[in-house]
Amino acid sequence: MMSAKWDDNRFMRWISNPAPTALYDRQLVWLSFGLMMVGLIMVSSASIPVSVRLVDEPFYFAMRQGVYLIGALIIAGVAMQIPLSRWQQLSIPLLFISLGLLLAVLVVGKSVNGASRWLPMGFFNLQPAEVAKLSLFLFIAGYLVRRHGEVRESVTGFLKPLAVLVVIAGLLLLQPDLGSVVVMFVTTVGMLFIAGAKLWQFGVLLFTGLGLVGLLIIAEPYRVARVTSFLDPWQDPFGSGYQLTQSLMAFGRGSWWGQGLGNSIQKLEYLPEAHTDFVIAVLAEELGLIGVTVVLLMVFALVFRALFIGKRCLEANQLFGGFLAFGIGIWFAFQALVNVGAAAGIMPTKGLTLPLVSYGGSSLFIMSTAVALLLRIDHEYRLETAQAHQRIVSHEKRKRTKT
């Protein structure tokens, strides 16, 4: 009995404590894999009614999510083998590829719910906005390495990456996809702040950005309807406020511990997009506040690991990895905040996925690649630190031998 208890303690230490000799971030692996498993389980539960209606197969979307998950792990495995120096070299070509995809989706894109955001790729529909996010953050990280002093000292250096953001934002707004634009804007501002740009520049940028977002909302009646329905969804519960009121009912039914896995009522085609943008509402109904809290803690623990990796790399003068890790951390945090906030009625409804949890090939592939990049950044930091330590030890040994 004591042996079993000792084995349990050893197992928990193995999961929770960093291994000094390990050349990868074990907690990051466990957190990302755990979120993927939560996503697979909740997509399987939330998608049964719509799967039966569309193809008369209850686990159609669950099986597709499983295949996407396998593909995401393969892509992540390949991405981890590529050195950061190579990613830095590829940052500009990848940016041009994403711009090409954003142009292509406007011409031959698949329209869903009035938005042309997807390129048919056979087995799945590619969402170029997801590719553009990662490409933009790779480009900005590379730019901050090349022009670090210029960003700090001159307005021109500060504005150049914003010009690239404006081009991408223009193409995204033609789809239209305001949510992705806001995510890119916030992440770009965060990366520039970490790089040391001046405070007054951020004041001007934030006021300008908020003003432009306000104008974009006013320019489109459906965006105005989203904002007004978010403020009082019960004013039009069967019109503009329908999706949010159904989501709030799911949160209310969940209470503390939930109705039990598979027992959601709102997923029975009352709540639109139950397995994609609003999967957290089904999770809240079935697993309650405790389940939502656990998932959010996992997401923000992953974000904390990303920020910690970025801070450590910048301190070691590994600038590209440091800026990119900060960018990925801000991206994951803000997108998760918007997704959960929209489902809970705290923010206006936006078509943004919950990282590593919501259904969809494009989001899962790109988010998994981002996690793989974090693992690669951390691996190269640990490798360089270990090599530096080994050089110091070797030098001390040679000194002792000589004396």
C-alpha positions in Angstrom: 0.0 0.0 0.0 2.9 2.4 0.9 4.5 1.4 -2.4 1.4 2.4 -4.4 1.2 5.7 -2.5 4.9 6.4 -3.2 4.3 5.6 -6.9 1.4 8.1 -7.0 3.5 10.8 -5.5 6.3 10.1 -7.9 3.9 10.2 -10.8 2.5 13.6 -9.7 6.0 15.0 -9.3 6.8 13.8 -12.8 3.8 15.7 -14.2 4.1 18.9 -12.2 7.8 19.5 -11.6 10.1 20.7 -14.3 12.8 18.2 -15.1 16.2 19.9 -15.0 17.6 17.7 -17.7 14.6 17.9 -20.0 15.1 20.0 -23.2 11.4 20.8 -23.6 8.6 22.4 -21.5 6.7 19.4 -20.1 3.9 21.5 -18.6 3.3 23.2 -22.0 2.9 19.8 -23.6 0.5 18.5 -21.0 -1.6 21.7 -21.0 -2.0 21.8 -24.8 -2.7 18.1 -25.1 -5.3 18.4 -22.3 -7.1 21.2 -24.0 -7.1 19.2 -27.3 -8.7 16.3 -25.4 -11.3 18.6 -23.8 -12.1 20.0 -27.2 -12.5 16.6 -28.7 -14.9 15.5 -25.9 -17.0 18.7 -26.0 -17.1 18.8 -29.8 -18.3 15.2 -29.8 -21.0 16.0 -27.3 -22.1 19.4 -28.8 -22.2 18.3 -32.4 -24.4 15.2 -32.2 -27.8 16.9 -33.0 -26.4 18.9 -36.0 -24.5 15.8 -37.2 -27.8 13.7 -37.2 -29.7 16.5 -39.0 -27.1 17.0 -41.7 -25.7 13.5 -42.4 -27.7 11.2 -40.2 -24.5 10.2 -38.4 -24.2 11.3 -34.7 -20.4 11.3 -34.6 -19.7 12.9 -38.0 -18.1 16.1 -36.7 -16.5 14.2 -33.8 -14.7 11.9 -36.2 -13.6 14.9 -38.3 -12.3 16.6 -35.2 -10.4 13.5 -34.4 -8.8 13.5 -37.8 -8.0 17.2 -37.5 -6.4 16.5 -34.2 -4.1 13.8 -35.6 -3.2 16.1 -38.5 -2.5 18.9 -36.0 -0.1 16.7 -34.0 1.7 15.7 -37.3 2.0 19.4 -38.3 3.2 20.3 -34.8 5.8 17.6 -34.9 7.1 18.8 -38.2 7.1 22.5 -37.1 9.2 21.6 -34.0 11.9 20.2 -36.2 12.5 23.5 -37.9 15.1 25.8 -36.3 14.0 29.3 -35.2 16.6 30.8 -37.6 14.8 29.1 -40.5 11.4 30.4 -39.2 12.9 33.9 -39.1 14.1 33.5 -42.7 10.6 32.2 -43.8 8.7 35.0 -42.0 8.5 37.3 -45.1 7.7 34.5 -47.6 5.0 33.2 -45.3 3.5 36.7 -45.0 3.2 37.0 -48.8 1.6 33.5 -48.9 -1.0 34.5 -46.4 -1.7 37.7 -48.4 -2.2 35.5 -51.5 -4.6 33.3 -49.6 -6.5 36.3 -48.3 -6.9 37.6 -51.9 -7.9 34.1 -53.2 -10.6 33.7 -50.6 -12.2 36.9 -51.9 -12.4 35.4 -55.4 -13.1 31.7 -54.9 -13.9 31.6 -51.2 -16.8 29.6 -49.8 -19.5 31.8 -48.3 -21.0 30.7 -44.9 -23.6 32.9 -43.1 -22.9 35.8 -45.5 -19.1 35.8 -45.0 -16.5 34.5 -47.5 -13.8 33.3 -45.1 -13.0 29.8 -46.3 -11.1 28.2 -49.1 -12.4 24.7 -50.0 -9.4 22.2 -49.7 -11.2 18.9 -50.2 -11.4 17.3 -46.8 -11.6 20.6 -44.9 -12.1 24.3 -45.5 -9.0 26.5 -45.0 -9.5 29.8 -43.2 -6.8 32.1 -44.4 -7.3 34.5 -41.5 -5.8 31.9 -39.2 -2.7 31.5 -41.4 -2.5 35.3 -41.6 -2.4 35.6 -37.8 0.6 33.4 -37.3 2.4 34.8 -40.4 1.9 38.4 -39.2 3.3 37.6 -35.7 6.3 35.7 -37.3 6.9 38.8 -39.5 6.6 41.3 -36.6 9.0 39.2 -34.4 11.5 39.2 -37.2 11.1 42.9 -37.9 11.6 43.7 -34.2 14.9 41.8 -34.3 16.1 43.6 -37.4 14.8 47.1 -36.4 14.8 46.9 -32.6 16.6 50.2 -32.1 14.5 51.9 -34.8 11.2 50.8 -33.2 12.3 52.4 -29.9 13.8 55.6 -31.3 11.7 56.6 -34.4 8.1 56.9 -35.3 8.8 55.5 -38.8 10.2 52.2 -37.2 7.0 52.0 -35.1 4.7 52.6 -38.0 6.2 50.2 -40.6 4.7 46.9 -39.0 1.4 48.8 -38.6 1.3 49.4 -42.3 1.5 45.6 -42.9 -1.3 45.2 -40.4 -3.4 47.7 -42.2 -3.0 45.8 -45.5 -4.0 42.5 -43.9 -6.9 44.2 -42.0 -8.2 45.7 -45.3 -8.4 42.2 -46.9 -10.0 40.7 -43.8 -12.7 43.4 -43.6 -13.7 42.6 -47.2 -14.6 39.0 -46.1 -15.8 40.5 -43.6 -13.9 39.4 -40.4 -13.6 42.2 -37.8 -12.8 39.8 -35.0 -9.5 38.6 -36.5 -8.6 42.2 -37.2 -9.1 43.1 -33.5 -7.0 40.1 -32.4 -4.2 41.0 -34.8 -4.3 44.6 -33.7 -4.1 43.8 -30.0 -1.3 41.3 -30.4 0.7 43.7 -32.6 0.3 46.5 -30.1 1.4 44.1 -27.3 4.5 43.0 -29.2 5.5 46.6 -30.0 5.0 47.4 -26.3 7.3 44.6 -25.3 9.9 45.8 -27.8 10.1 49.1 -26.0 8.2 51.6 -28.1 7.3 54.9 -26.5 4.3 55.3 -24.3 2.8 58.2 -26.2 2.8 56.2 -29.4 0.6 53.6 -27.7 -1.8 56.3 -26.6 -2.2 57.6 -30.1 -2.4 54.0 -31.5 -5.0 52.8 -29.0 -7.3 55.9 -29.5 -6.9 55.6 -33.3 -7.6 51.9 -33.2 -10.7 52.3 -31.0 -12.0 55.1 -33.2 -11.6 53.0 -36.3 -13.3 50.0 -34.7 -16.2 52.3 -33.7 -16.5 53.6 -37.3 -16.4 50.1 -38.7 -19.2 49.0 -36.3 -21.3 52.1 -37.2 -20.7 51.5 -41.0 -22.4 48.1 -41.0 -26.0 47.6 -39.6 -25.4 44.0 -38.6 -22.5 45.1 -36.4 -24.6 47.8 -34.8 -27.2 45.1 -34.1 -24.6 42.8 -32.5 -23.5 45.6 -30.2 -27.0 46.7 -29.2 -28.1 43.0 -28.7 -25.1 42.4 -26.6 -26.1 45.3 -24.3 -29.6 43.9 -23.9 -30.1 40.6 -25.7 -33.5 40.0 -24.1 -34.9 43.1 -26.0 -35.1 40.9 -29.1 -34.7 37.3 -27.9 -35.9 35.7 -31.1 -34.0 38.1 -33.5 -30.6 39.8 -33.0 -30.3 38.6 -29.4 -31.2 34.9 -30.1 -27.8 33.4 -30.0 -26.7 35.2 -26.9 -29.9 34.5 -25.0 -29.6 30.8 -25.8 -25.9 30.8 -24.7 -26.9 32.5 -21.4 -29.6 29.9 -20.8 -26.9 27.2 -21.2 -24.7 29.0 -18.6 -27.6 29.3 -16.3 -28.6 25.7 -16.5 -25.1 24.6 -15.8 -25.0 26.2 -12.3 -22.0 24.9 -10.3 -21.5 21.3 -11.4 -23.5 21.1 -14.6 -26.1 18.8 -16.0 -23.6 16.0 -16.8 -21.7 15.3 -19.9 -24.0 14.8 -22.8 -27.1 16.2 -21.0 -27.2 19.7 -22.6 -30.6 20.9 -23.8 -29.3 24.0 -25.7 -27.2 21.9 -28.1 -30.4 20.4 -29.4 -30.3 23.0 -32.2 -31.5 25.8 -29.9 -28.0 27.3 -29.7 -26.5 28.0 -33.1 -22.8 27.1 -33.7 -22.8 25.0 -30.5 -19.7 23.0 -31.5 -17.7 25.9 -32.9 -17.8 29.4 -31.5 -20.1 28.6 -28.6 -18.7 25.3 -27.4 -17.8 26.9 -24.1 -21.6 27.4 -23.5 -22.3 23.7 -24.0 -19.3 23.0 -21.7 -20.8 25.3 -19.1 -24.2 23.6 -19.3 -22.8 20.1 -19.0 -19.9 20.6 -16.7 -20.9 23.8 -14.8 -18.9 26.7 -13.5 -16.3 24.3 -12.2 -15.7 22.8 -15.6 -15.5 26.3 -17.3 -13.1 27.4 -14.5 -10.8 24.4 -15.0 -10.6 24.9 -18.8 -9.9 28.7 -18.4 -7.2 27.9 -15.9 -5.6 25.5 -18.4 -5.8 28.1 -21.2 -4.2 30.9 -19.1 -1.6 28.5 -17.6 -0.6 27.9 -21.2 -0.5 31.7 -21.8 1.6 32.1 -18.6 4.1 29.5 -19.9 4.3 31.4 -23.2 5.0 34.7 -21.5 7.5 33.1 -19.2 9.3 31.5 -22.1 9.3 34.9 -23.9 10.7 36.8 -20.8 13.4 34.2 -20.4 14.5 34.4 -24.0 14.6 38.2 -24.1 16.8 38.1 -20.9 19.1 35.7 -22.7 19.2 38.0 -25.8 17.3 35.5 -28.0 15.1 38.2 -29.4 13.2 36.4 -32.2 12.1 33.6 -29.9 11.3 36.0 -27.1 9.1 38.4 -29.2 7.4 35.5 -30.9 6.6 33.8 -27.6 5.1 37.0 -26.2 3.0 37.4 -29.4 1.7 33.9 -29.2 0.8 34.3 -25.5 -1.0 37.6 -26.1 -2.8 36.1 -29.1 -4.1 33.0 -27.1 -5.1 35.1 -24.1 -7.0 37.7 -26.0 -8.8 35.2 -28.3 -9.8 33.1 -25.4 -11.1 36.2 -23.6 -13.2 37.3 -26.5 -14.6 33.8 -27.2 -15.6 33.2 -23.6 -16.7 36.8 -23.1 -19.0 36.7 -26.1 -20.6 33.4 -25.0 -21.1 34.8 -21.5 -22.6 38.1 -22.6 -19.6 40.2 -21.4 -18.5 41.2 -24.9 -20.2 41.5 -28.4 -20.5 38.3 -30.3 -17.5 37.6 -32.6 -16.6 34.6 -34.7 -13.5 33.6 -32.8 -12.6 30.1 -31.7 -11.5 29.0 -28.2 -7.8 28.0 -28.7 -7.3 24.2 -29.1 -10.9 23.5 -28.0 -13.4 24.7 -30.7 -14.2 22.6 -33.8 -12.3 23.4 -37.0 -9.3 22.2 -38.9 -7.8 25.6 -39.7 -7.8 26.9 -36.1 -6.5 23.6 -34.7 -3.7 23.3 -37.2 -2.5 26.9 -36.7 -2.9 26.9 -32.9 -1.0 23.6 -32.7 1.8 25.1 -34.9 1.9 28.0 -32.5 2.3 25.7 -29.5 5.0 23.8 -31.4 6.9 27.1 -32.0 6.7 27.7 -28.3 8.2 24.3 -27.6 10.9 25.0 -30.2 11.7 28.4 -28.6 12.0 26.8 -25.2 14.0 23.9 -26.5 16.6 26.2 -28.2 16.8 28.3 -25.0 17.4 25.2 -22.8 19.9 23.8 -25.3 21.9 27.0 -25.4 21.8 27.3 -21.6 22.9 23.6 -21.2 25.8 24.2 -23.7 26.8 27.4 -21.9 26.8 25.5 -18.6 28.8 22.7 -20.1 31.4 25.2 -21.5 31.8 26.7 -18.0 32.2 23.3 -16.4 34.8 22.3 -19.0 36.6 25.6 -18.5 36.7 25.1 -14.7 38.0 21.5 -15.2 40.8 22.7 -17.5 41.8 25.4 -14.9 41.9 22.8 -12.1 44.0 20.5 -14.3 46.5 23.3 -15.1 46.9 24.1 -11.4 
